[in-house]
Amino acid sequence: MQVKLDDEQTGSLKKYIYSLLMNVINEVRRHAGIDKPFLKQKHMAVWLDVSVVTLIKWERNGLPTIHIEGVKLYSKDEVSKWVLSHQK
């Protein structure tokens, strides 16, 4: 089956698809914490593409963390510096 759209319909369809894609991209960004300067443990592991177990091992080896009233956070800037300091 072939569907033919006029220019107005094509434009509307493109805008609709663009809107859907942007919503999905924004949700993924929010879920991954891409726009946040500080992340909790699970999201930091996702951001670094390592397991939480690996992240905990790195903490024992000096990976910087922030503790505020029982909440552990990771600074993306400081974690990046720490990771890069292990570059050979």
C-alpha positions as CSV (number, residue, x, y, z in Angstrom):
1,M,0.0,0.0,0.0
2,Q,1.3,3.4,-0.9
3,V,0.2,6.6,0.9
4,K,0.6,10.0,-0.8
5,L,0.7,13.1,1.3
6,D,0.5,16.7,0.1
7,D,3.2,19.2,1.3
8,E,1.2,20.3,4.3
9,Q,0.6,16.8,5.5
10,T,4.2,15.9,4.9
11,G,5.3,18.9,7.0
12,S,2.9,18.1,9.8
13,L,4.1,14.5,9.8
14,K,7.7,15.6,10.0
15,K,6.9,18.0,12.9
16,Y,5.1,15.2,14.7
17,I,7.9,12.7,14.3
18,Y,10.5,15.3,15.4
19,S,8.4,16.1,18.5
20,L,8.2,12.4,19.4
21,L,11.9,11.9,18.9
22,M,12.8,14.9,21.0
23,N,10.5,13.7,23.8
24,V,12.3,10.3,23.8
25,I,15.7,11.9,23.7
26,N,14.9,14.2,26.6
27,E,13.5,11.3,28.6
28,V,16.7,9.3,28.0
29,R,18.9,12.3,28.9
30,R,16.9,12.8,32.1
31,H,17.0,9.1,33.0
32,A,20.8,8.9,32.4
33,G,21.5,12.2,34.2
34,I,23.3,13.7,31.3
35,D,22.3,17.3,32.2
36,K,23.0,16.9,35.9
37,P,26.4,17.9,37.4
38,F,25.9,15.4,40.3
39,L,24.7,11.8,40.1
40,K,23.7,9.1,42.5
41,Q,25.6,5.8,42.5
42,K,23.4,3.9,39.9
43,H,23.4,6.8,37.5
44,M,27.1,7.4,37.8
45,A,27.7,3.7,37.0
46,V,25.5,4.1,33.9
47,W,27.3,7.3,33.0
48,L,30.7,5.6,33.2
49,D,29.4,2.4,31.6
50,V,30.6,0.3,34.5
51,S,28.8,-1.9,37.1
52,V,27.9,-0.6,40.5
53,V,30.4,-3.2,41.9
54,T,33.2,-1.6,39.8
55,L,32.2,1.8,41.0
56,I,32.4,0.7,44.6
57,K,35.9,-0.8,44.0
58,W,37.0,2.5,42.5
59,E,35.7,4.4,45.6
60,R,38.0,2.2,47.7
61,N,40.8,3.3,45.4
62,G,40.1,7.0,45.8
63,L,37.2,7.8,43.5
64,P,35.8,11.1,45.0
65,T,32.3,11.1,46.5
66,I,30.2,13.6,48.3
67,H,28.1,12.6,51.4
68,I,25.3,14.9,52.6
69,E,22.9,13.7,55.2
70,G,23.1,10.1,54.2
71,V,23.0,10.8,50.5
72,K,26.0,9.8,48.4
73,L,26.6,11.9,45.2
74,Y,29.3,11.9,42.6
75,S,30.5,15.1,40.8
76,K,30.8,14.3,37.1
77,D,33.7,16.8,36.9
78,E,35.7,15.3,39.8
79,V,35.0,11.7,38.7
80,S,36.2,12.6,35.2
81,K,39.4,14.1,36.6
82,W,40.0,11.0,38.8
83,V,39.4,8.6,35.8
84,L,41.8,10.6,33.6
85,S,44.4,10.6,36.3
86,H,44.6,6.8,35.8
87,Q,45.3,7.3,32.1
88,K,48.6,5.7,30.9
